Amino acid sequence: MNRNMVFLLAIFLFTDVFPQQYGLSFNSHSVLKDQRTEIVLTPEKDFTFNDEFELSFDLSKYRTEKDIYGYVFRIILNGELNIDLLHGNRTGEDRDFSIIEGNKKSEIAFNLDSTFLNGNWVNFRIKFLLKEDKIIFYEQDNVYVDSSIDLDPRSHVGISFGACSRDNFISWDVPPIMIRDIKLYGKEKLQNHWLLDENGGENAYDILSGNTARVNNPNWLRHAHLHWNRIRELNFGGNTQIAENPEEEKIYWLGEDFLIVFDAAKNLFDTIYYSDRPGFLTQDGQAVFDPLNGKIISYNLDSRQVFTIDPVSGEISMNELEPYVWKNYKHHNKHYSKADSFLYIFNGYGHYQYKDSVFRSKVSTGIWEELEVLGDQPAPRYLSASGFLNDTLYFLGGYGSESGMQMLSPRHYYDLYAFSMEEFRFIKKDSFPKPAENYCLANSMVIDPETRNYYALSFPEFTYNSRLQLLMGSLDRGTLERMGDTIPYPFNDMNSFADLYYFPKTEKMFAVTLLSDDLSGTKTILYSIGFPPITDGGAKIKEVKQEKSFWIILLIIPGVIFLWLIIRFIRSKRIEKATRPEKSDESPGAYPETSEKKNAIFFFGGFQVFDRTGIDITNKFTPLLKELFLIIILHSIKNEKGISSERIIEILWFDKSERNARNNLSVNITKLKTFLTGLDDCELTHETGYWKIHQRKGIQNDYCEARKIVSNKDSVHSQEINRLISIANKGPFLFNLSFEWLDVFKARISDRITDVLLSFAESLDVNDNAELIIDLADCLFNFDIVNEEIMVLKCRAQYGQGKHSLAKNSYQNFCNEYKLLYGEDYSRSFTDIVSNGN
């Protein structure tokens, strides 16, 4: 089987089995000209074709722009004649697409249903018969021919999509389109194929010939479906509640003085000021949107207090205020039923008790009632996720106890319950195995009515610097898997809240986090990810109805992937052998600080990898491959032995059968070896029965250098201290990654750096070295923001310089962080800190 056949078979199989969440979205008229998207297939040299060639690609549109005018592609023949596909028109002619030849329209023009292009992919092909002076255009089942053009049988061909920055052919008119699977044929033989499945960067790779296309201002669809986009941070004085309006695809933030409205379709924020200040807005209350009356409902279950807000005018109406009641139903679940106009409340926590009560309220009457429910009622809990489909509410997971008492064996629940809104009956649908790391859930669960897949945000709740991880399950199949990357989530129990929304017209999911504090108010952050999200492997498997075909395809795919990886590996080895200099057997150690980021692996300030030419290849590591790489390299550095296959499987594929786990390991090891060919002096081996990454002198590794410095704590000289500060100032060790097995590595290196730098700082005279001590303290706060010794040193140094207000600010910041972490006030006074005593 030759290389082209391997790729074609792989593409064919993946097209049938995997969803097509890849391609490139073009920046269009909504941005400035120099920010519009351009693909240049020939950045260095034009293609040369004899007799004939053909260009094929898939096209779709997104729905947010009204101005659709622009060039889909521009083909330049012999540097003289441009052949363009123009989408949209401004001449009043009744054609959506037309071929332009130089400065005139060709005979090829056609219409295509614009609504069909929204979200659907259509294949276009244009064939040049150079000897016959003929162009043939294929669109679905339609064929258009133009024989009125004069062509050269041997042509040099330049090709771009979207904008065109080539001299004498410049254009900035770009339609709001999406492109993928660009193919180029010479005499009906496939020569080039740009999938456009990249996850980032400004290059698109040809999977057949290795040619690289240049992409200016890219919006990679795969990136948008794998990575959460941080849209905006909002800050409010006092408490804040959130609600969604799914029909209009809007999110509301209820502050104490005004309402913030986010319109997802327009990507705009608006501020609506209230007609009157709300009488209450509590942390333990929540808000929902009433689509029947177009009002936001804010309520407090404990006090039965309710008020409504008109999100257009800001007008507020409220029932009579009641005395404040203690919080009993924090982190409960809610649902507003359009069928009967009732607000339903489930679960919650307060006063050391988990709740399993079910309430409902007719908001217009102010009457509340507790319901008697039937069936398999879930154990009392909170921090579970709920979602609605048809006439059924679903509840996923949570934390609680069988008795409802916090003191009696509380535990995590990994189950799925259904609640019939007609019969008020619970049914247990699923139980899931205990994960490697315990987690709770954000408040809402999104259910896709077409696939019956559901999505929820999970997070480990016993750490303040937590992270939200999107999970996907199915109402029909008992599986859960991780989707996309993670979101930072500072979790302080009753003071934190997170929610998840899905807007189908915008084709995005939105996550909102809130963190409240009595002193500073509420900080809330909005994130988005493309829908449907994909896994860290790049795609998720669709359900295939024909069971036999499903299993046959699953058996074929690993073989195809393995063949492809072998070919790529062999090819890269040849290149590596031709270009790699002679290696030294020396281990990586201290190296002079350099601005050149070549042949480097960085851990501090975030994970980064640069190849031998200085190109940042970090985004080529999928989350799974990144974790595998870190597992092997950190264990290789730790014990110089490496790590066994069994231990890797135990960490990454504990939930799979031994056969499947070993197959996953084999495939990903092959991928990792391929990536490492881009680095000199870095090699993955399995010589001793352990997977080990060998690093020699030519590789830059800040972790290895930091370990070497801190290993000689008692004999560190000033040059090494300066270098250690430089490394640590980049940021905490792998701060953007969170794995349970990684915690021990983070703690060990952080503790050692803190010990060395703190010991050095304490040896300095505060009066003579105040500025250096302040720099050291700022550096050390990267690793431990509530380290009392560091704070004392910094405050005394600033106070000694006469910067009394700065010293007081440093002290106050420390006290705020201390209270957030420990839930109590810091005991020592500022006066005591800056005094000469200890």
Summary of the structure (lengths in Angstrom):
residues: 838
radius of gyration: 30.3
end to end distance: 75.8
largest distance: 94.8
contacts: 2656
relative contact order: 0.07
helix: 25%
strand: 35%
